[in-house]
Structure formats: structure tokens, C-alpha cells
Amino acid sequence: MSKLLIRQTLRLPQILATNLTKSGQFSGHITGHQLLIRGFSQTSPMNRIENVLIIGSGLMGSGIAQSCATTNRFKSITLQDISEDQLSKAKTRITQSLTNIKEKKKANIGDVNEVVSRITLSTERKPQSEDNLLIIEAIPELLEPKQRIFKELCESFKDNKSVIFVTNTSSLPCYEIGKYVDCKDRFGGLHFFNPVPLMKLVEIVKVQGTNEQTFELLQQFVKDADKVGVACKDTPGFIVNRLLVPYMQEAVRLLERGDATARDIDTAMKLGAGYPMGPFELMGK
Ligand SMILES: NC(=O)c1ccc[n+]([C@@H]2O[C@H](COP(=O)([O-])OP(=O)(O)OC[C@H]3O[C@@H](n4cnc5c(N)ncnc54)[C@H](O)[C@@H]3O)[C@@H](O)[C@H]2O)c1
């Protein structure tokens, strides 16, 4: 993709934004020897994520917590935020979403309050347990605060090989976010889609340094959260946004030139390409 096209795609709606300055390529050829040095000890008991700490209780963080709580496959789920108000909104959002899903019979979720009670809300960045723990960062899309969080996490858990860390960024290079992470073998990306409780896909991002054990744990975690994972290197837009953003951009250009109406473009893509929604319907979501 040309730099110009990439730059143009940036002007698309926020939800689809991809980072134009991102240069992160996976240069990650890691030898077996390096893996051994960087990797988990062979006696590491960690073969499945049991506890989850989610940092940031906004749209994505609350959706991830809800998805984990719904499957009931985790020993603990902690949703942390710097704002009490945001945590309270997250609880309301999760309760409403579960109630909706239950009423529309989209999933068998049992008692809504019981599912909500599986999530511990906290302003303290403290998991219920540090064993077999996955920490998911879902704070706003700003590089420095994200870098700071991973630096602090790395300092707190540097000797604990039972903890792995991921970012849910859509558009920042994961490698940059993890710049100050010493234990890069235990760092990666998990890109969920909005609305998380309804969207099955998760892009599992291998960052330079992510080791195979971490990657396999993330794959298993995604399955345990009842999602479908696809693997991707740390490349701009990962898979979905990399393809979707230029497509949306072209739709806008067609409309701006007066080549076709929004309605006809939507109809064309639904009936001609088999897409469930046209580009303008998707932008309106
Ligand atoms: N919104 C989407 O459609 C979407 C889709 C995929 C990925 N993402 C990515 O997910 C991440 C979160 O997006 P969002 O839409 O949920 O954001 P949001 O603004 O809805 O929520 C962010 C939350 O993080 C909290 N927060 C801020 N600083 C914090 C800190 N230091 N510690 C703990 N909590 C903190 C805020 O109080 C807020 O509640 C971003 O990186 C975004 O790019 C978003």
C-alpha cells in the first residue's frame, strides 16, 4: 500500500483508524537458543490462563470482561480503572448488554447478576491471583500512557513467569507500546472487535520477541473466551483494518465524485460481493 493511500485512510472514521506512522514489521526470527533464554522455564506450570486483569473499563475493557465472565472458564476476572465513575458505568453497560443478549436468546447466559458478580471492579491495579494471569491493557489509544503501564507491569511481574501481558491497541505499533518491557517474551497483542460480546474475532498479535508459549497461551485464552483467533504480525491495521480502511476510503471517494449514491453503493456491495452490510451502513454503526 502506498504511503499516500495509507495517509488517506487515516481520515476515515475513528473506529476504523489505523496508524499511518506505524512502521512495525515483525523482524522476529528468533532462534531456539534465544527462545530458551527468553522463554518460560520448562517446569513452568502455566499452560492455561486462569486469571484475567483488564486495565481500562471503557467500551472494550468492559466488553472483554463480560465475554470472559459469560464463559465462566476463569477463576477470576478483575476490571480496573482509574475512575470510579467509569467502573460504575462499566457495570451498568455489562448488565444491560447481558440482559439484551439473554432476552434476544443470542446466548445461554443464565442469571445476569451472577455473571456480573464474576467480575471484580477495582481502582487498584491488583489481580485476584497472580497465577496463570493474563493482563489486558485497554486504556485510550495514547502511546505514552500505554508505555508507562507496561513498564510498571514489567517491574511488578518481571520475575513471575506465570504472568503474560497484552495490549488491545487498534492502531499503535505493539512493539512501541512494549518499548520498555524487559520480558518481551511474555508480551503480545490481542485485538478484540467492538462490540466485544457479539464479535467473534480476535487478532492475536505476535510482537517482536513474543515467544511461542505466550502465543499458544493467547490462542487458548481466545478459545476459552468463546472467540475465534487469527494470528498476525505487528503490522499496521493488522488484518481487518488494513483491508477495511482502504475499502471504506474508496466508497467515500465514489460518493464524493457523485459516481453513485450511498444507498446504491451499499446495495451493490451486499448483493454483488456478498457482504452483510454496505460500507455506509457499516460506517453508521
Ligand atoms: N472502541 C473500539 O471500537 C476499539 C476496537 C478495538 C480496539 N480498541 C482499542 O481498545 C483500547 C480502549 O478503547 P476503548 O474504546 O475501550 O476506550 P474508552 O475510552 O472507552 O475506555 C478507556 C478506559 O480506560 C480508562 N483509563 C485511562 N487511563 C487509565 C489508566 N492509566 N489505568 C486504568 N484505566 C485507565 C478510562 O478511564 C476509560 O474508562 C484503545 O487502545 C483502542 O484503540 C478500540
The ligand as a Gaussian input file, in Angstrom:
#p B3LYP/6-31G(d) Opt

LIG

0 1
 N      -13.521000       1.371000      20.516000
 C      -13.259000       0.465000      19.561000
 O      -14.043000       0.211000      18.629000
 C      -11.967000      -0.324000      19.646000
 C      -11.837000      -1.522000      18.926000
 C      -10.666000      -2.275000      19.066000
 C       -9.640000      -1.821000      19.885000
 N       -9.781000      -0.622000      20.549000
 C       -8.681000      -0.182000      21.408000
 O       -9.000000      -0.507000      22.754000
 C       -8.438000       0.471000      23.636000
 C       -9.530000       1.038000      24.519000
 O      -10.511000       1.621000      23.722000
 P      -11.953000       1.993000      24.305000
 O      -12.777000       2.376000      23.138000
 O      -12.433000       0.919000      25.220000
 O      -11.599000       3.293000      25.175000
 P      -12.508000       4.041000      26.264000
 O      -12.155000       5.464000      26.191000
 O      -13.951000       3.643000      26.086000
 O      -12.035000       3.429000      27.668000
 C      -10.763000       3.639000      28.195000
 C      -10.847000       3.497000      29.703000
 O       -9.521000       3.489000      30.214000
 C       -9.538000       4.203000      31.454000
 N       -8.167000       4.607000      31.756000
 C       -7.471000       5.665000      31.269000
 N       -6.229000       5.658000      31.772000
 C       -6.133000       4.590000      32.592000
 C       -5.096000       4.053000      33.401000
 N       -3.889000       4.604000      33.456000
 N       -5.355000       2.934000      34.125000
 C       -6.575000       2.358000      34.094000
 N       -7.597000       2.821000      33.345000
 C       -7.373000       3.917000      32.591000
 C      -10.514000       5.339000      31.221000
 O      -10.983000       5.859000      32.456000
 C      -11.596000       4.628000      30.404000
 O      -12.591000       4.078000      31.248000
 C       -7.748000       1.501000      22.741000
 O       -6.403000       1.160000      22.617000
 C       -8.446000       1.321000      21.400000
 O       -7.661000       1.680000      20.294000
 C      -10.927000       0.131000      20.468000

